[in-house]
Amino acid sequence: MIDPATLDFAKGDGLIPVVVQDAATLQVLTLAYLDRAALDETLQSGEATFFSRSRGGRWRKGETSGDRLSVVSITPDCDGDALVLKVRPVGNACHLNRISCFGEEDAPGLGRIARLEATIAARAAADPAESWT
């Protein structure tokens, strides 16, 4: 997926900013930070683990809320000091119970079709007594 040795953690005092994006809709969900240990845990688990500057330590998204971010890909920028994490969200990305930390709007443009497709798939897989799909 990515070689951590190619990243420049020193430039950000041990932290790398991470833009987290929904892999299906391309909606930006949040901005977070990783230290080397959080990146290693993310690579090992397949779920987004970040470094919380306010808590002063690592946390895996969803530890308390149950809303998880399953990692699809990790792409560094040209300088190796920032990342884009494309994820499949299970629930909301924002701690305010919103899809995105960047407003309450749903995915822009064609991303809404991907969101609709995911809703239909989830309902089709649900108990027939609970779903009309």
N, C-alpha and C positions, 0 to 999 in steps of 0.2 A: 504494500500500500504506500508506505513512505519510509525513508531511511532517516531516523531521528538525528543521526550524525551529520546530516546535511543542513540542519537548521541552526540558526543563530540565536540561541537563548540569551547570550551575553548582552546583546543590544538593548533588550528590554529588562535588564536586571533579573534575568532568569525566567521571564515570562514572555510568551508569544501571544499576540492578539489573534482571536479566531472568529471569523464571520461564520455563523451557523445558518445553513440554507436548507430548505426543504428540497429533497432530491427530485420530487415529482412536480412541484409547482414552481420551484426556484425562488419562492418567497424567502426573504431574509427573516430569520426567526429571532436571533439574538446576537450579541457580541459578547464573547467571553475570553478567558485567558487560560493558557496551559503552561505548566512548568514541565520539566522533562518527565517527572514521575506521573503526572496526569496524562501525558501523551502515551507513556508506556502502558498505563492501565487502560486507556482507550483502545490502544492497539490489541491488547490482550483480551479484553472483554467484548469488544465490538459495540460498546455503548459509550456515549460521550461522558467523559470525566473531565472536570475543569479544576482550575485553581481559583478559589474565591479570595479576592483581595480583602473583602470585609471580614471573612471568617479566618483568614490566614492559613488556609489549608485546602486540601483536595476535597471535592465532593462529586459524586456521580449524580447527574441529572435524574431526578425521580426518586431519590432516597426517601424523601418524606411525602411527596405528592403522588408518586406512582406514574407520573408523566415522564416517559423515557425518550431518548434520542438514539435510535439505532444507526450506527455510522455506515454509510454507503461508500464514501470516498473522502480522502484527505489530500488537499492540493496546496502546496506551498506557493507563495509569491516568488517573483524573480530574485529577491534578495534572501529568501529563506528565513525571513523574520516575521512573517504573518501567514496564516492558514485560512483556507475555506474548508469547512466540514460540511459535506452534503449528507443529510440524514433522512431517515424515515421516522417522523415523530409518532409517538404513541401517546396521544393527549396533547396538552398545551406546552409550549416552550417557555412561556412567561410565568413568573411566580404570581402574577395578578390574574391568573386563570384565563389568559388570552392566548391565541394561536401564536402571536408574535409579540415581542417586546416593543416593536416599532409601530404601535397603533392597533386599533381594533378592527381594521379592515381585513377582509379575507385576501387570499392570494390575488395579485393583479392579473389582468388579461387572461391568457390561456391557462394560467395556473388554476383558475376556478374550475375548469373542465377536469383537471387532474384531481382536484378536491372532490368534485362530484363523483368521479370514477371510483375513488377510494371509499366514499360513502356507500355507493351502490354495492361494491364488493363486500364491504363489511356487513351490510344488511342481507345480502344473498347468502353469506356464510352463517348468519344467525339462525337461531331456532325458528322454524316456520311459524310458530304461534306468536313470535315476537316481531316478525318481519313481513312486509307485504311485497318484498322484491322477489 
